[in-house]
Amino acid sequence: MDNTDRSQDLLADHPTGPLVGLRILDVTHAAAGPFAAMLLADLGAEVIKVEPKAGEFTRYSRPHLDDGTGPYGGRFAARNRNKKGIALDLTDAADRATFLDLVDGSDALIENMRAGVLDRLGVGWDVVSERNPRLVYAAIRGFGDPRTGRSPYADWPAFDIIAQAMGGLVSMTGADAEHPMRAGPLIGDIFPATLAALGLVSAVLHAKATGEGQFLDVAMVDAVMAMCATSQSMWDYQGRPYEPSGNRSAEAVPFDVYETADGHCAIAAPVDGHWQTLCRIMDRTELIDDPRLDTTMKRAEHRHLVDRAVGDWVGRRTTAELMELLGGRVPVGPVMGPREWADDPHVAGRNMLIEVPHPHHRPTVELGHPIKLTRTPANVYRRPPVLDEHGPELRG
């Protein structure tokens, strides 16, 4: 039985997280905003997804399952579970009135339009905060909002790759300085989204205590910069940039992804205790006493010796053999993806794969929530909404 079988009973029938009782308006699209709102929904908040009448564009993005009953994009599904859905045309007076009625009963609003878009539609911060003074208004933008700090790029559109590039991540990533590379996951969206969710919850706590709502925003570039603090420290302390080094660490050896007999495996043993244990397991105890390798700094200076010894030993063994030999003794982990997650005991034990119903097709498997709470657990209890699915209920 694999994880998809075990996950079938994990879909809950109601929210149980610590944010139960909060209502949040989700006026977002693409990746960052929907992910932030999804985190809050997983944690129990009632999140109302407000889409245009045609639906958010990721509904129609691949991958999707479609038999003529309507697309239901995988990207949309992955970021919009646990939400109610309503379709509104905010240029229409009646729909705008419906939206403002929802504002009156909400604790927070989150959006990721360019600065000024909702203001021009008559539902921006100035309008909604006057109607609901306790409302927390969270915005995620490429370059922030002028209310919190004016960027000359405030009106520019931005995507993940722009945030990764300008925030420092691309300069730190890649095989070497001549081949900069963006990270594969949408880190320029997902990390700003996570910070926005944290900021929103923090501001809601303040509003609950004082009755005072507030505006907050996270610039995607700022968030990625915060991830790249090591680069700033190296520049400030040593006057040199952080040089990308592929999977290796510039200062810790062994610390790399090595090719095994049947795949790839990460091994990290830079500290003396782990290094000595690794040498004993490899039956290379002479390396422990080698004066060129007896400190972390020396091993970094002579990484070619370390990587040759470790790489040769690893390459003659399967990934499973290495996990058996090193697991629990030396930091080790196979390179995995969705194919491997389906049978991995860690993924199963942490309930990180959950089977979610699909409105037109077979169930799909979504990732579980990574924040684990013992008394008020986050959960997945509702599939993503069909377009305007909850419109009749929410319009009253």
C-alpha positions, -999 to 999 in steps of 0.1 A, spaced: 0 0 0 15 34 -10 9 68 4 -20 76 -19 -38 46 -5 -30 56 31 -40 92 24 -76 85 15 -89 89 51 -70 121 57 -94 145 41 -113 160 70 -150 170 71 -145 204 88 -117 229 96 -98 223 128 -69 248 128 -62 277 151 -76 303 128 -112 289 129 -135 319 132 -115 342 110 -129 353 77 -105 364 50 -112 378 15 -88 363 -10 -86 387 -40 -56 370 -56 -44 353 -87 -14 333 -100 9 319 -73 19 341 -44 -14 354 -32 -33 322 -36 -6 303 -18 -7 327 12 -45 325 14 -43 287 12 -20 285 42 -45 305 62 -74 283 50 -55 252 59 -50 267 94 -88 270 97 -97 304 84 -128 308 63 -112 320 31 -135 335 3 -118 333 -31 -130 363 -52 -125 356 -89 -135 375 -121 -165 362 -139 -143 343 -163 -123 327 -135 -87 331 -125 -64 323 -154 -47 294 -136 -79 274 -138 -71 270 -174 -33 264 -170 -18 230 -175 -17 204 -161 -55 199 -160 -80 171 -164 -107 180 -189 -134 159 -205 -155 188 -217 -171 196 -183 -147 224 -177 -110 228 -169 -98 225 -134 -61 233 -135 -37 215 -113 -19 247 -104 -52 263 -94 -61 232 -74 -28 231 -56 -32 267 -43 -69 271 -37 -81 242 -16 -102 248 15 -117 280 0 -152 291 -8 -155 307 -42 -175 336 -56 -172 353 -90 -176 391 -91 -171 418 -117 -157 446 -96 -164 471 -123 -201 464 -118 -218 485 -91 -240 456 -78 -210 432 -76 -189 459 -60 -216 463 -34 -216 426 -28 -179 427 -23 -181 456 2 -207 437 21 -183 408 24 -156 433 36 -179 444 65 -179 409 79 -143 400 73 -112 401 95 -87 405 67 -82 409 30 -53 397 9 -45 407 -27 -16 406 -51 -25 430 -78 -2 458 -89 -3 488 -67 -34 509 -73 -55 483 -91 -81 478 -64 -80 515 -55 -91 524 -91 -119 498 -88 -132 515 -56 -124 487 -32 -88 496 -22 -74 502 13 -88 536 18 -124 525 11 -124 492 29 -106 504 60 -132 532 63 -160 507 61 -143 482 85 -117 499 107 -106 466 122 -98 451 88 -62 439 81 -53 445 45 -23 424 32 -8 430 -2 19 410 -21 36 430 -49 67 426 -69 82 458 -56 60 467 -27 34 494 -21 41 531 -19 23 532 14 52 514 31 82 525 11 83 539 -24 102 520 -51 108 535 -85 96 501 -99 63 501 -80 43 500 -111 63 473 -128 49 438 -132 69 410 -117 70 372 -117 90 347 -96 121 348 -119 123 386 -115 121 384 -77 147 356 -77 170 377 -100 168 410 -82 166 395 -47 200 378 -50 189 342 -53 200 337 -90 234 352 -82 239 325 -55 226 296 -75 241 276 -104 273 256 -112 295 287 -111 295 325 -114 293 323 -152 261 302 -151 236 318 -128 204 299 -124 170 304 -108 158 278 -83 132 254 -97 103 260 -73 86 293 -74 106 306 -44 101 342 -55 63 337 -50 61 311 -22 84 327 3 68 362 0 34 344 3 46 328 36 58 361 50 25 377 40 5 350 58 27 355 89 23 393 87 -15 390 83 -19 368 113 3 391 134 -18 421 124 -50 403 131 -38 395 166 -32 433 171 -66 441 156 -83 416 180 -66 433 210 -71 469 199 -98 471 173 -73 486 149 -68 472 115 -38 481 93 -22 479 59 7 456 54 26 445 23 54 422 13 75 430 -18 86 398 -36 121 412 -41 124 422 -4 114 387 7 140 370 -16 166 394 -3 158 383 32 165 347 22 199 357 8 213 372 40 245 351 37 253 369 5 250 403 22 271 392 51 299 379 28 299 411 9 298 433 40 324 414 60 348 402 32 340 425 3 334 397 -21 302 382 -36 288 348 -27 300 325 -55 276 299 -66 290 264 -64 264 240 -77 254 214 -51 286 219 -31 292 242 -2 321 265 -4 331 260 32 317 225 42 331 192 28 317 167 21 285 185 14 272 175 -20 248 155 -42 267 124 -53 259 99 -80 250 65 -67 248 32 -86 212 38 -94 204 75 -87 217 104 -66 221 110 -29 229 140 -8 256 135 19 266 162 44 294 154 69 314 186 73 318 185 111 345 163 126 322 137 143 302 130 111 333 130 90 351 104 112 319 82 112 317 84 75 354 74 71 349 44 93 318 33 74 337 36 42 366 17 57 389 46 50 401 53 86 434 66 72 416 97 61 408 106 97 445 110 105 455 126 73 469 160 83 454 176 52 419 166 63 418 168 101 398 200 104 368 213 86 388 242 71 415 218 58 389 195 42 374 225 24 409 234 11 415 199 -1 379 191 -13 392 172 -43 406 145 -20 374 143 0 351 143 -30 371 117 -48 371 93 -18 334 98 -11 323 99 -47 341 66 -55 326 49 -25 291 62 -31 292 54 -68 296 17 -61 265 14 -40 228 18 -46 208 46 -30 190 21 -7 223 6 4 236 41 13 205 49 33 209 16 52 246 23 59 245 60 67 209 66 79 209 79 115 247 81 116 257 106 89 233 132 74 220 115 42 190 118 19 181 105 -15 172 129 -43 134 124 -44 104 138 -62 67 129 -65 75 94 -79 95 86 -48 73 105 -23 45 80 -30 64 52 -12 85 71 13 78 63 50 86 98 61 60 113 37 35 88 49 42 93 86 39 131 82 6 129 62 22 149 34 0 134 6 -37 138 7 -63 126 -17 -88 153 -27 -120 148 -46 -122 163 -81 -155 177 -94 -154 159 -127 -127 132 -126 -107 109 -104 -94 122 -71 -61 141 -72 -33 139 -46 -23 172 -31 5 180 -6 -4 181 31 2 211 53 37 213 67 28 231 99 19 204 124 0 215 155 -11 190 183 -43 207 196 -55 227 166 -41 208 135 -42 223 101 -60 201 76 -75 197 41 -113 195 43 -126 210 11 -116 207 -25 -109 239 -45 -141 256 -56 -158 254 -89 -161 289 -104 -187 308 -83 -196 276 -64 -205 295 -32 -218 327 -49 -254 321 -40 -246 314 -4 -223 344 -1 -246 369 -18 -272 362 9 
